[in-house]
Amino acid sequence: MERVLIGEILMERKRITQAQLDHALEVQKKENGFVGEILVKLGYLDERDIVVALVVQCGLPYIAVNKYNIDPQVLTVIPREIALRERVVPLDRIGGILSVVMSNPLSDARKAELEALTKCRVATFIATKSEIDEAIAKFYGSM
């Protein structure tokens, strides 16, 4: 099944115009990066718009991680430095499956790195970068 592009989803939902998408795509050619992040940086959207579009695009579950209660033992599975660098927070571990929330759950490389690090199969959830940053500060801050 072919995935609908995030820009198409955002235009269909009337969150951006074709001109705004074209501008973001031009910036993307020069700077690389994800078109959603570029649209936010340009001020056309906020993070939540991108998360909603990713939920629609990929069917990934959203979780407000900054409002979630996480067992401190689960936090030890992913070191603070990696959580900060990769913007990822472990939520729960059941057997060999680790549930994590990340701002870019589409990165297969990031998921593979986490699986190699944790020796677990990783199940991904999505949240905004600011929610993840807030959760990292909240949960890892006192570690």
Secondary structure, DSSP 8 states (H G I E B T S, - for coil): -----HHHHHHHTTSS-HHHHHHHHHHHHHH-S-HHHHHHHTTSS-HHHHHHHHHHHH---B--GGG----HHHHTTS-HHHHHHHTEEEEEEETTEEEEEES-TT-HHHHHHHHHHHTSEEEEEE--HHHHHHHHHHHHTT-
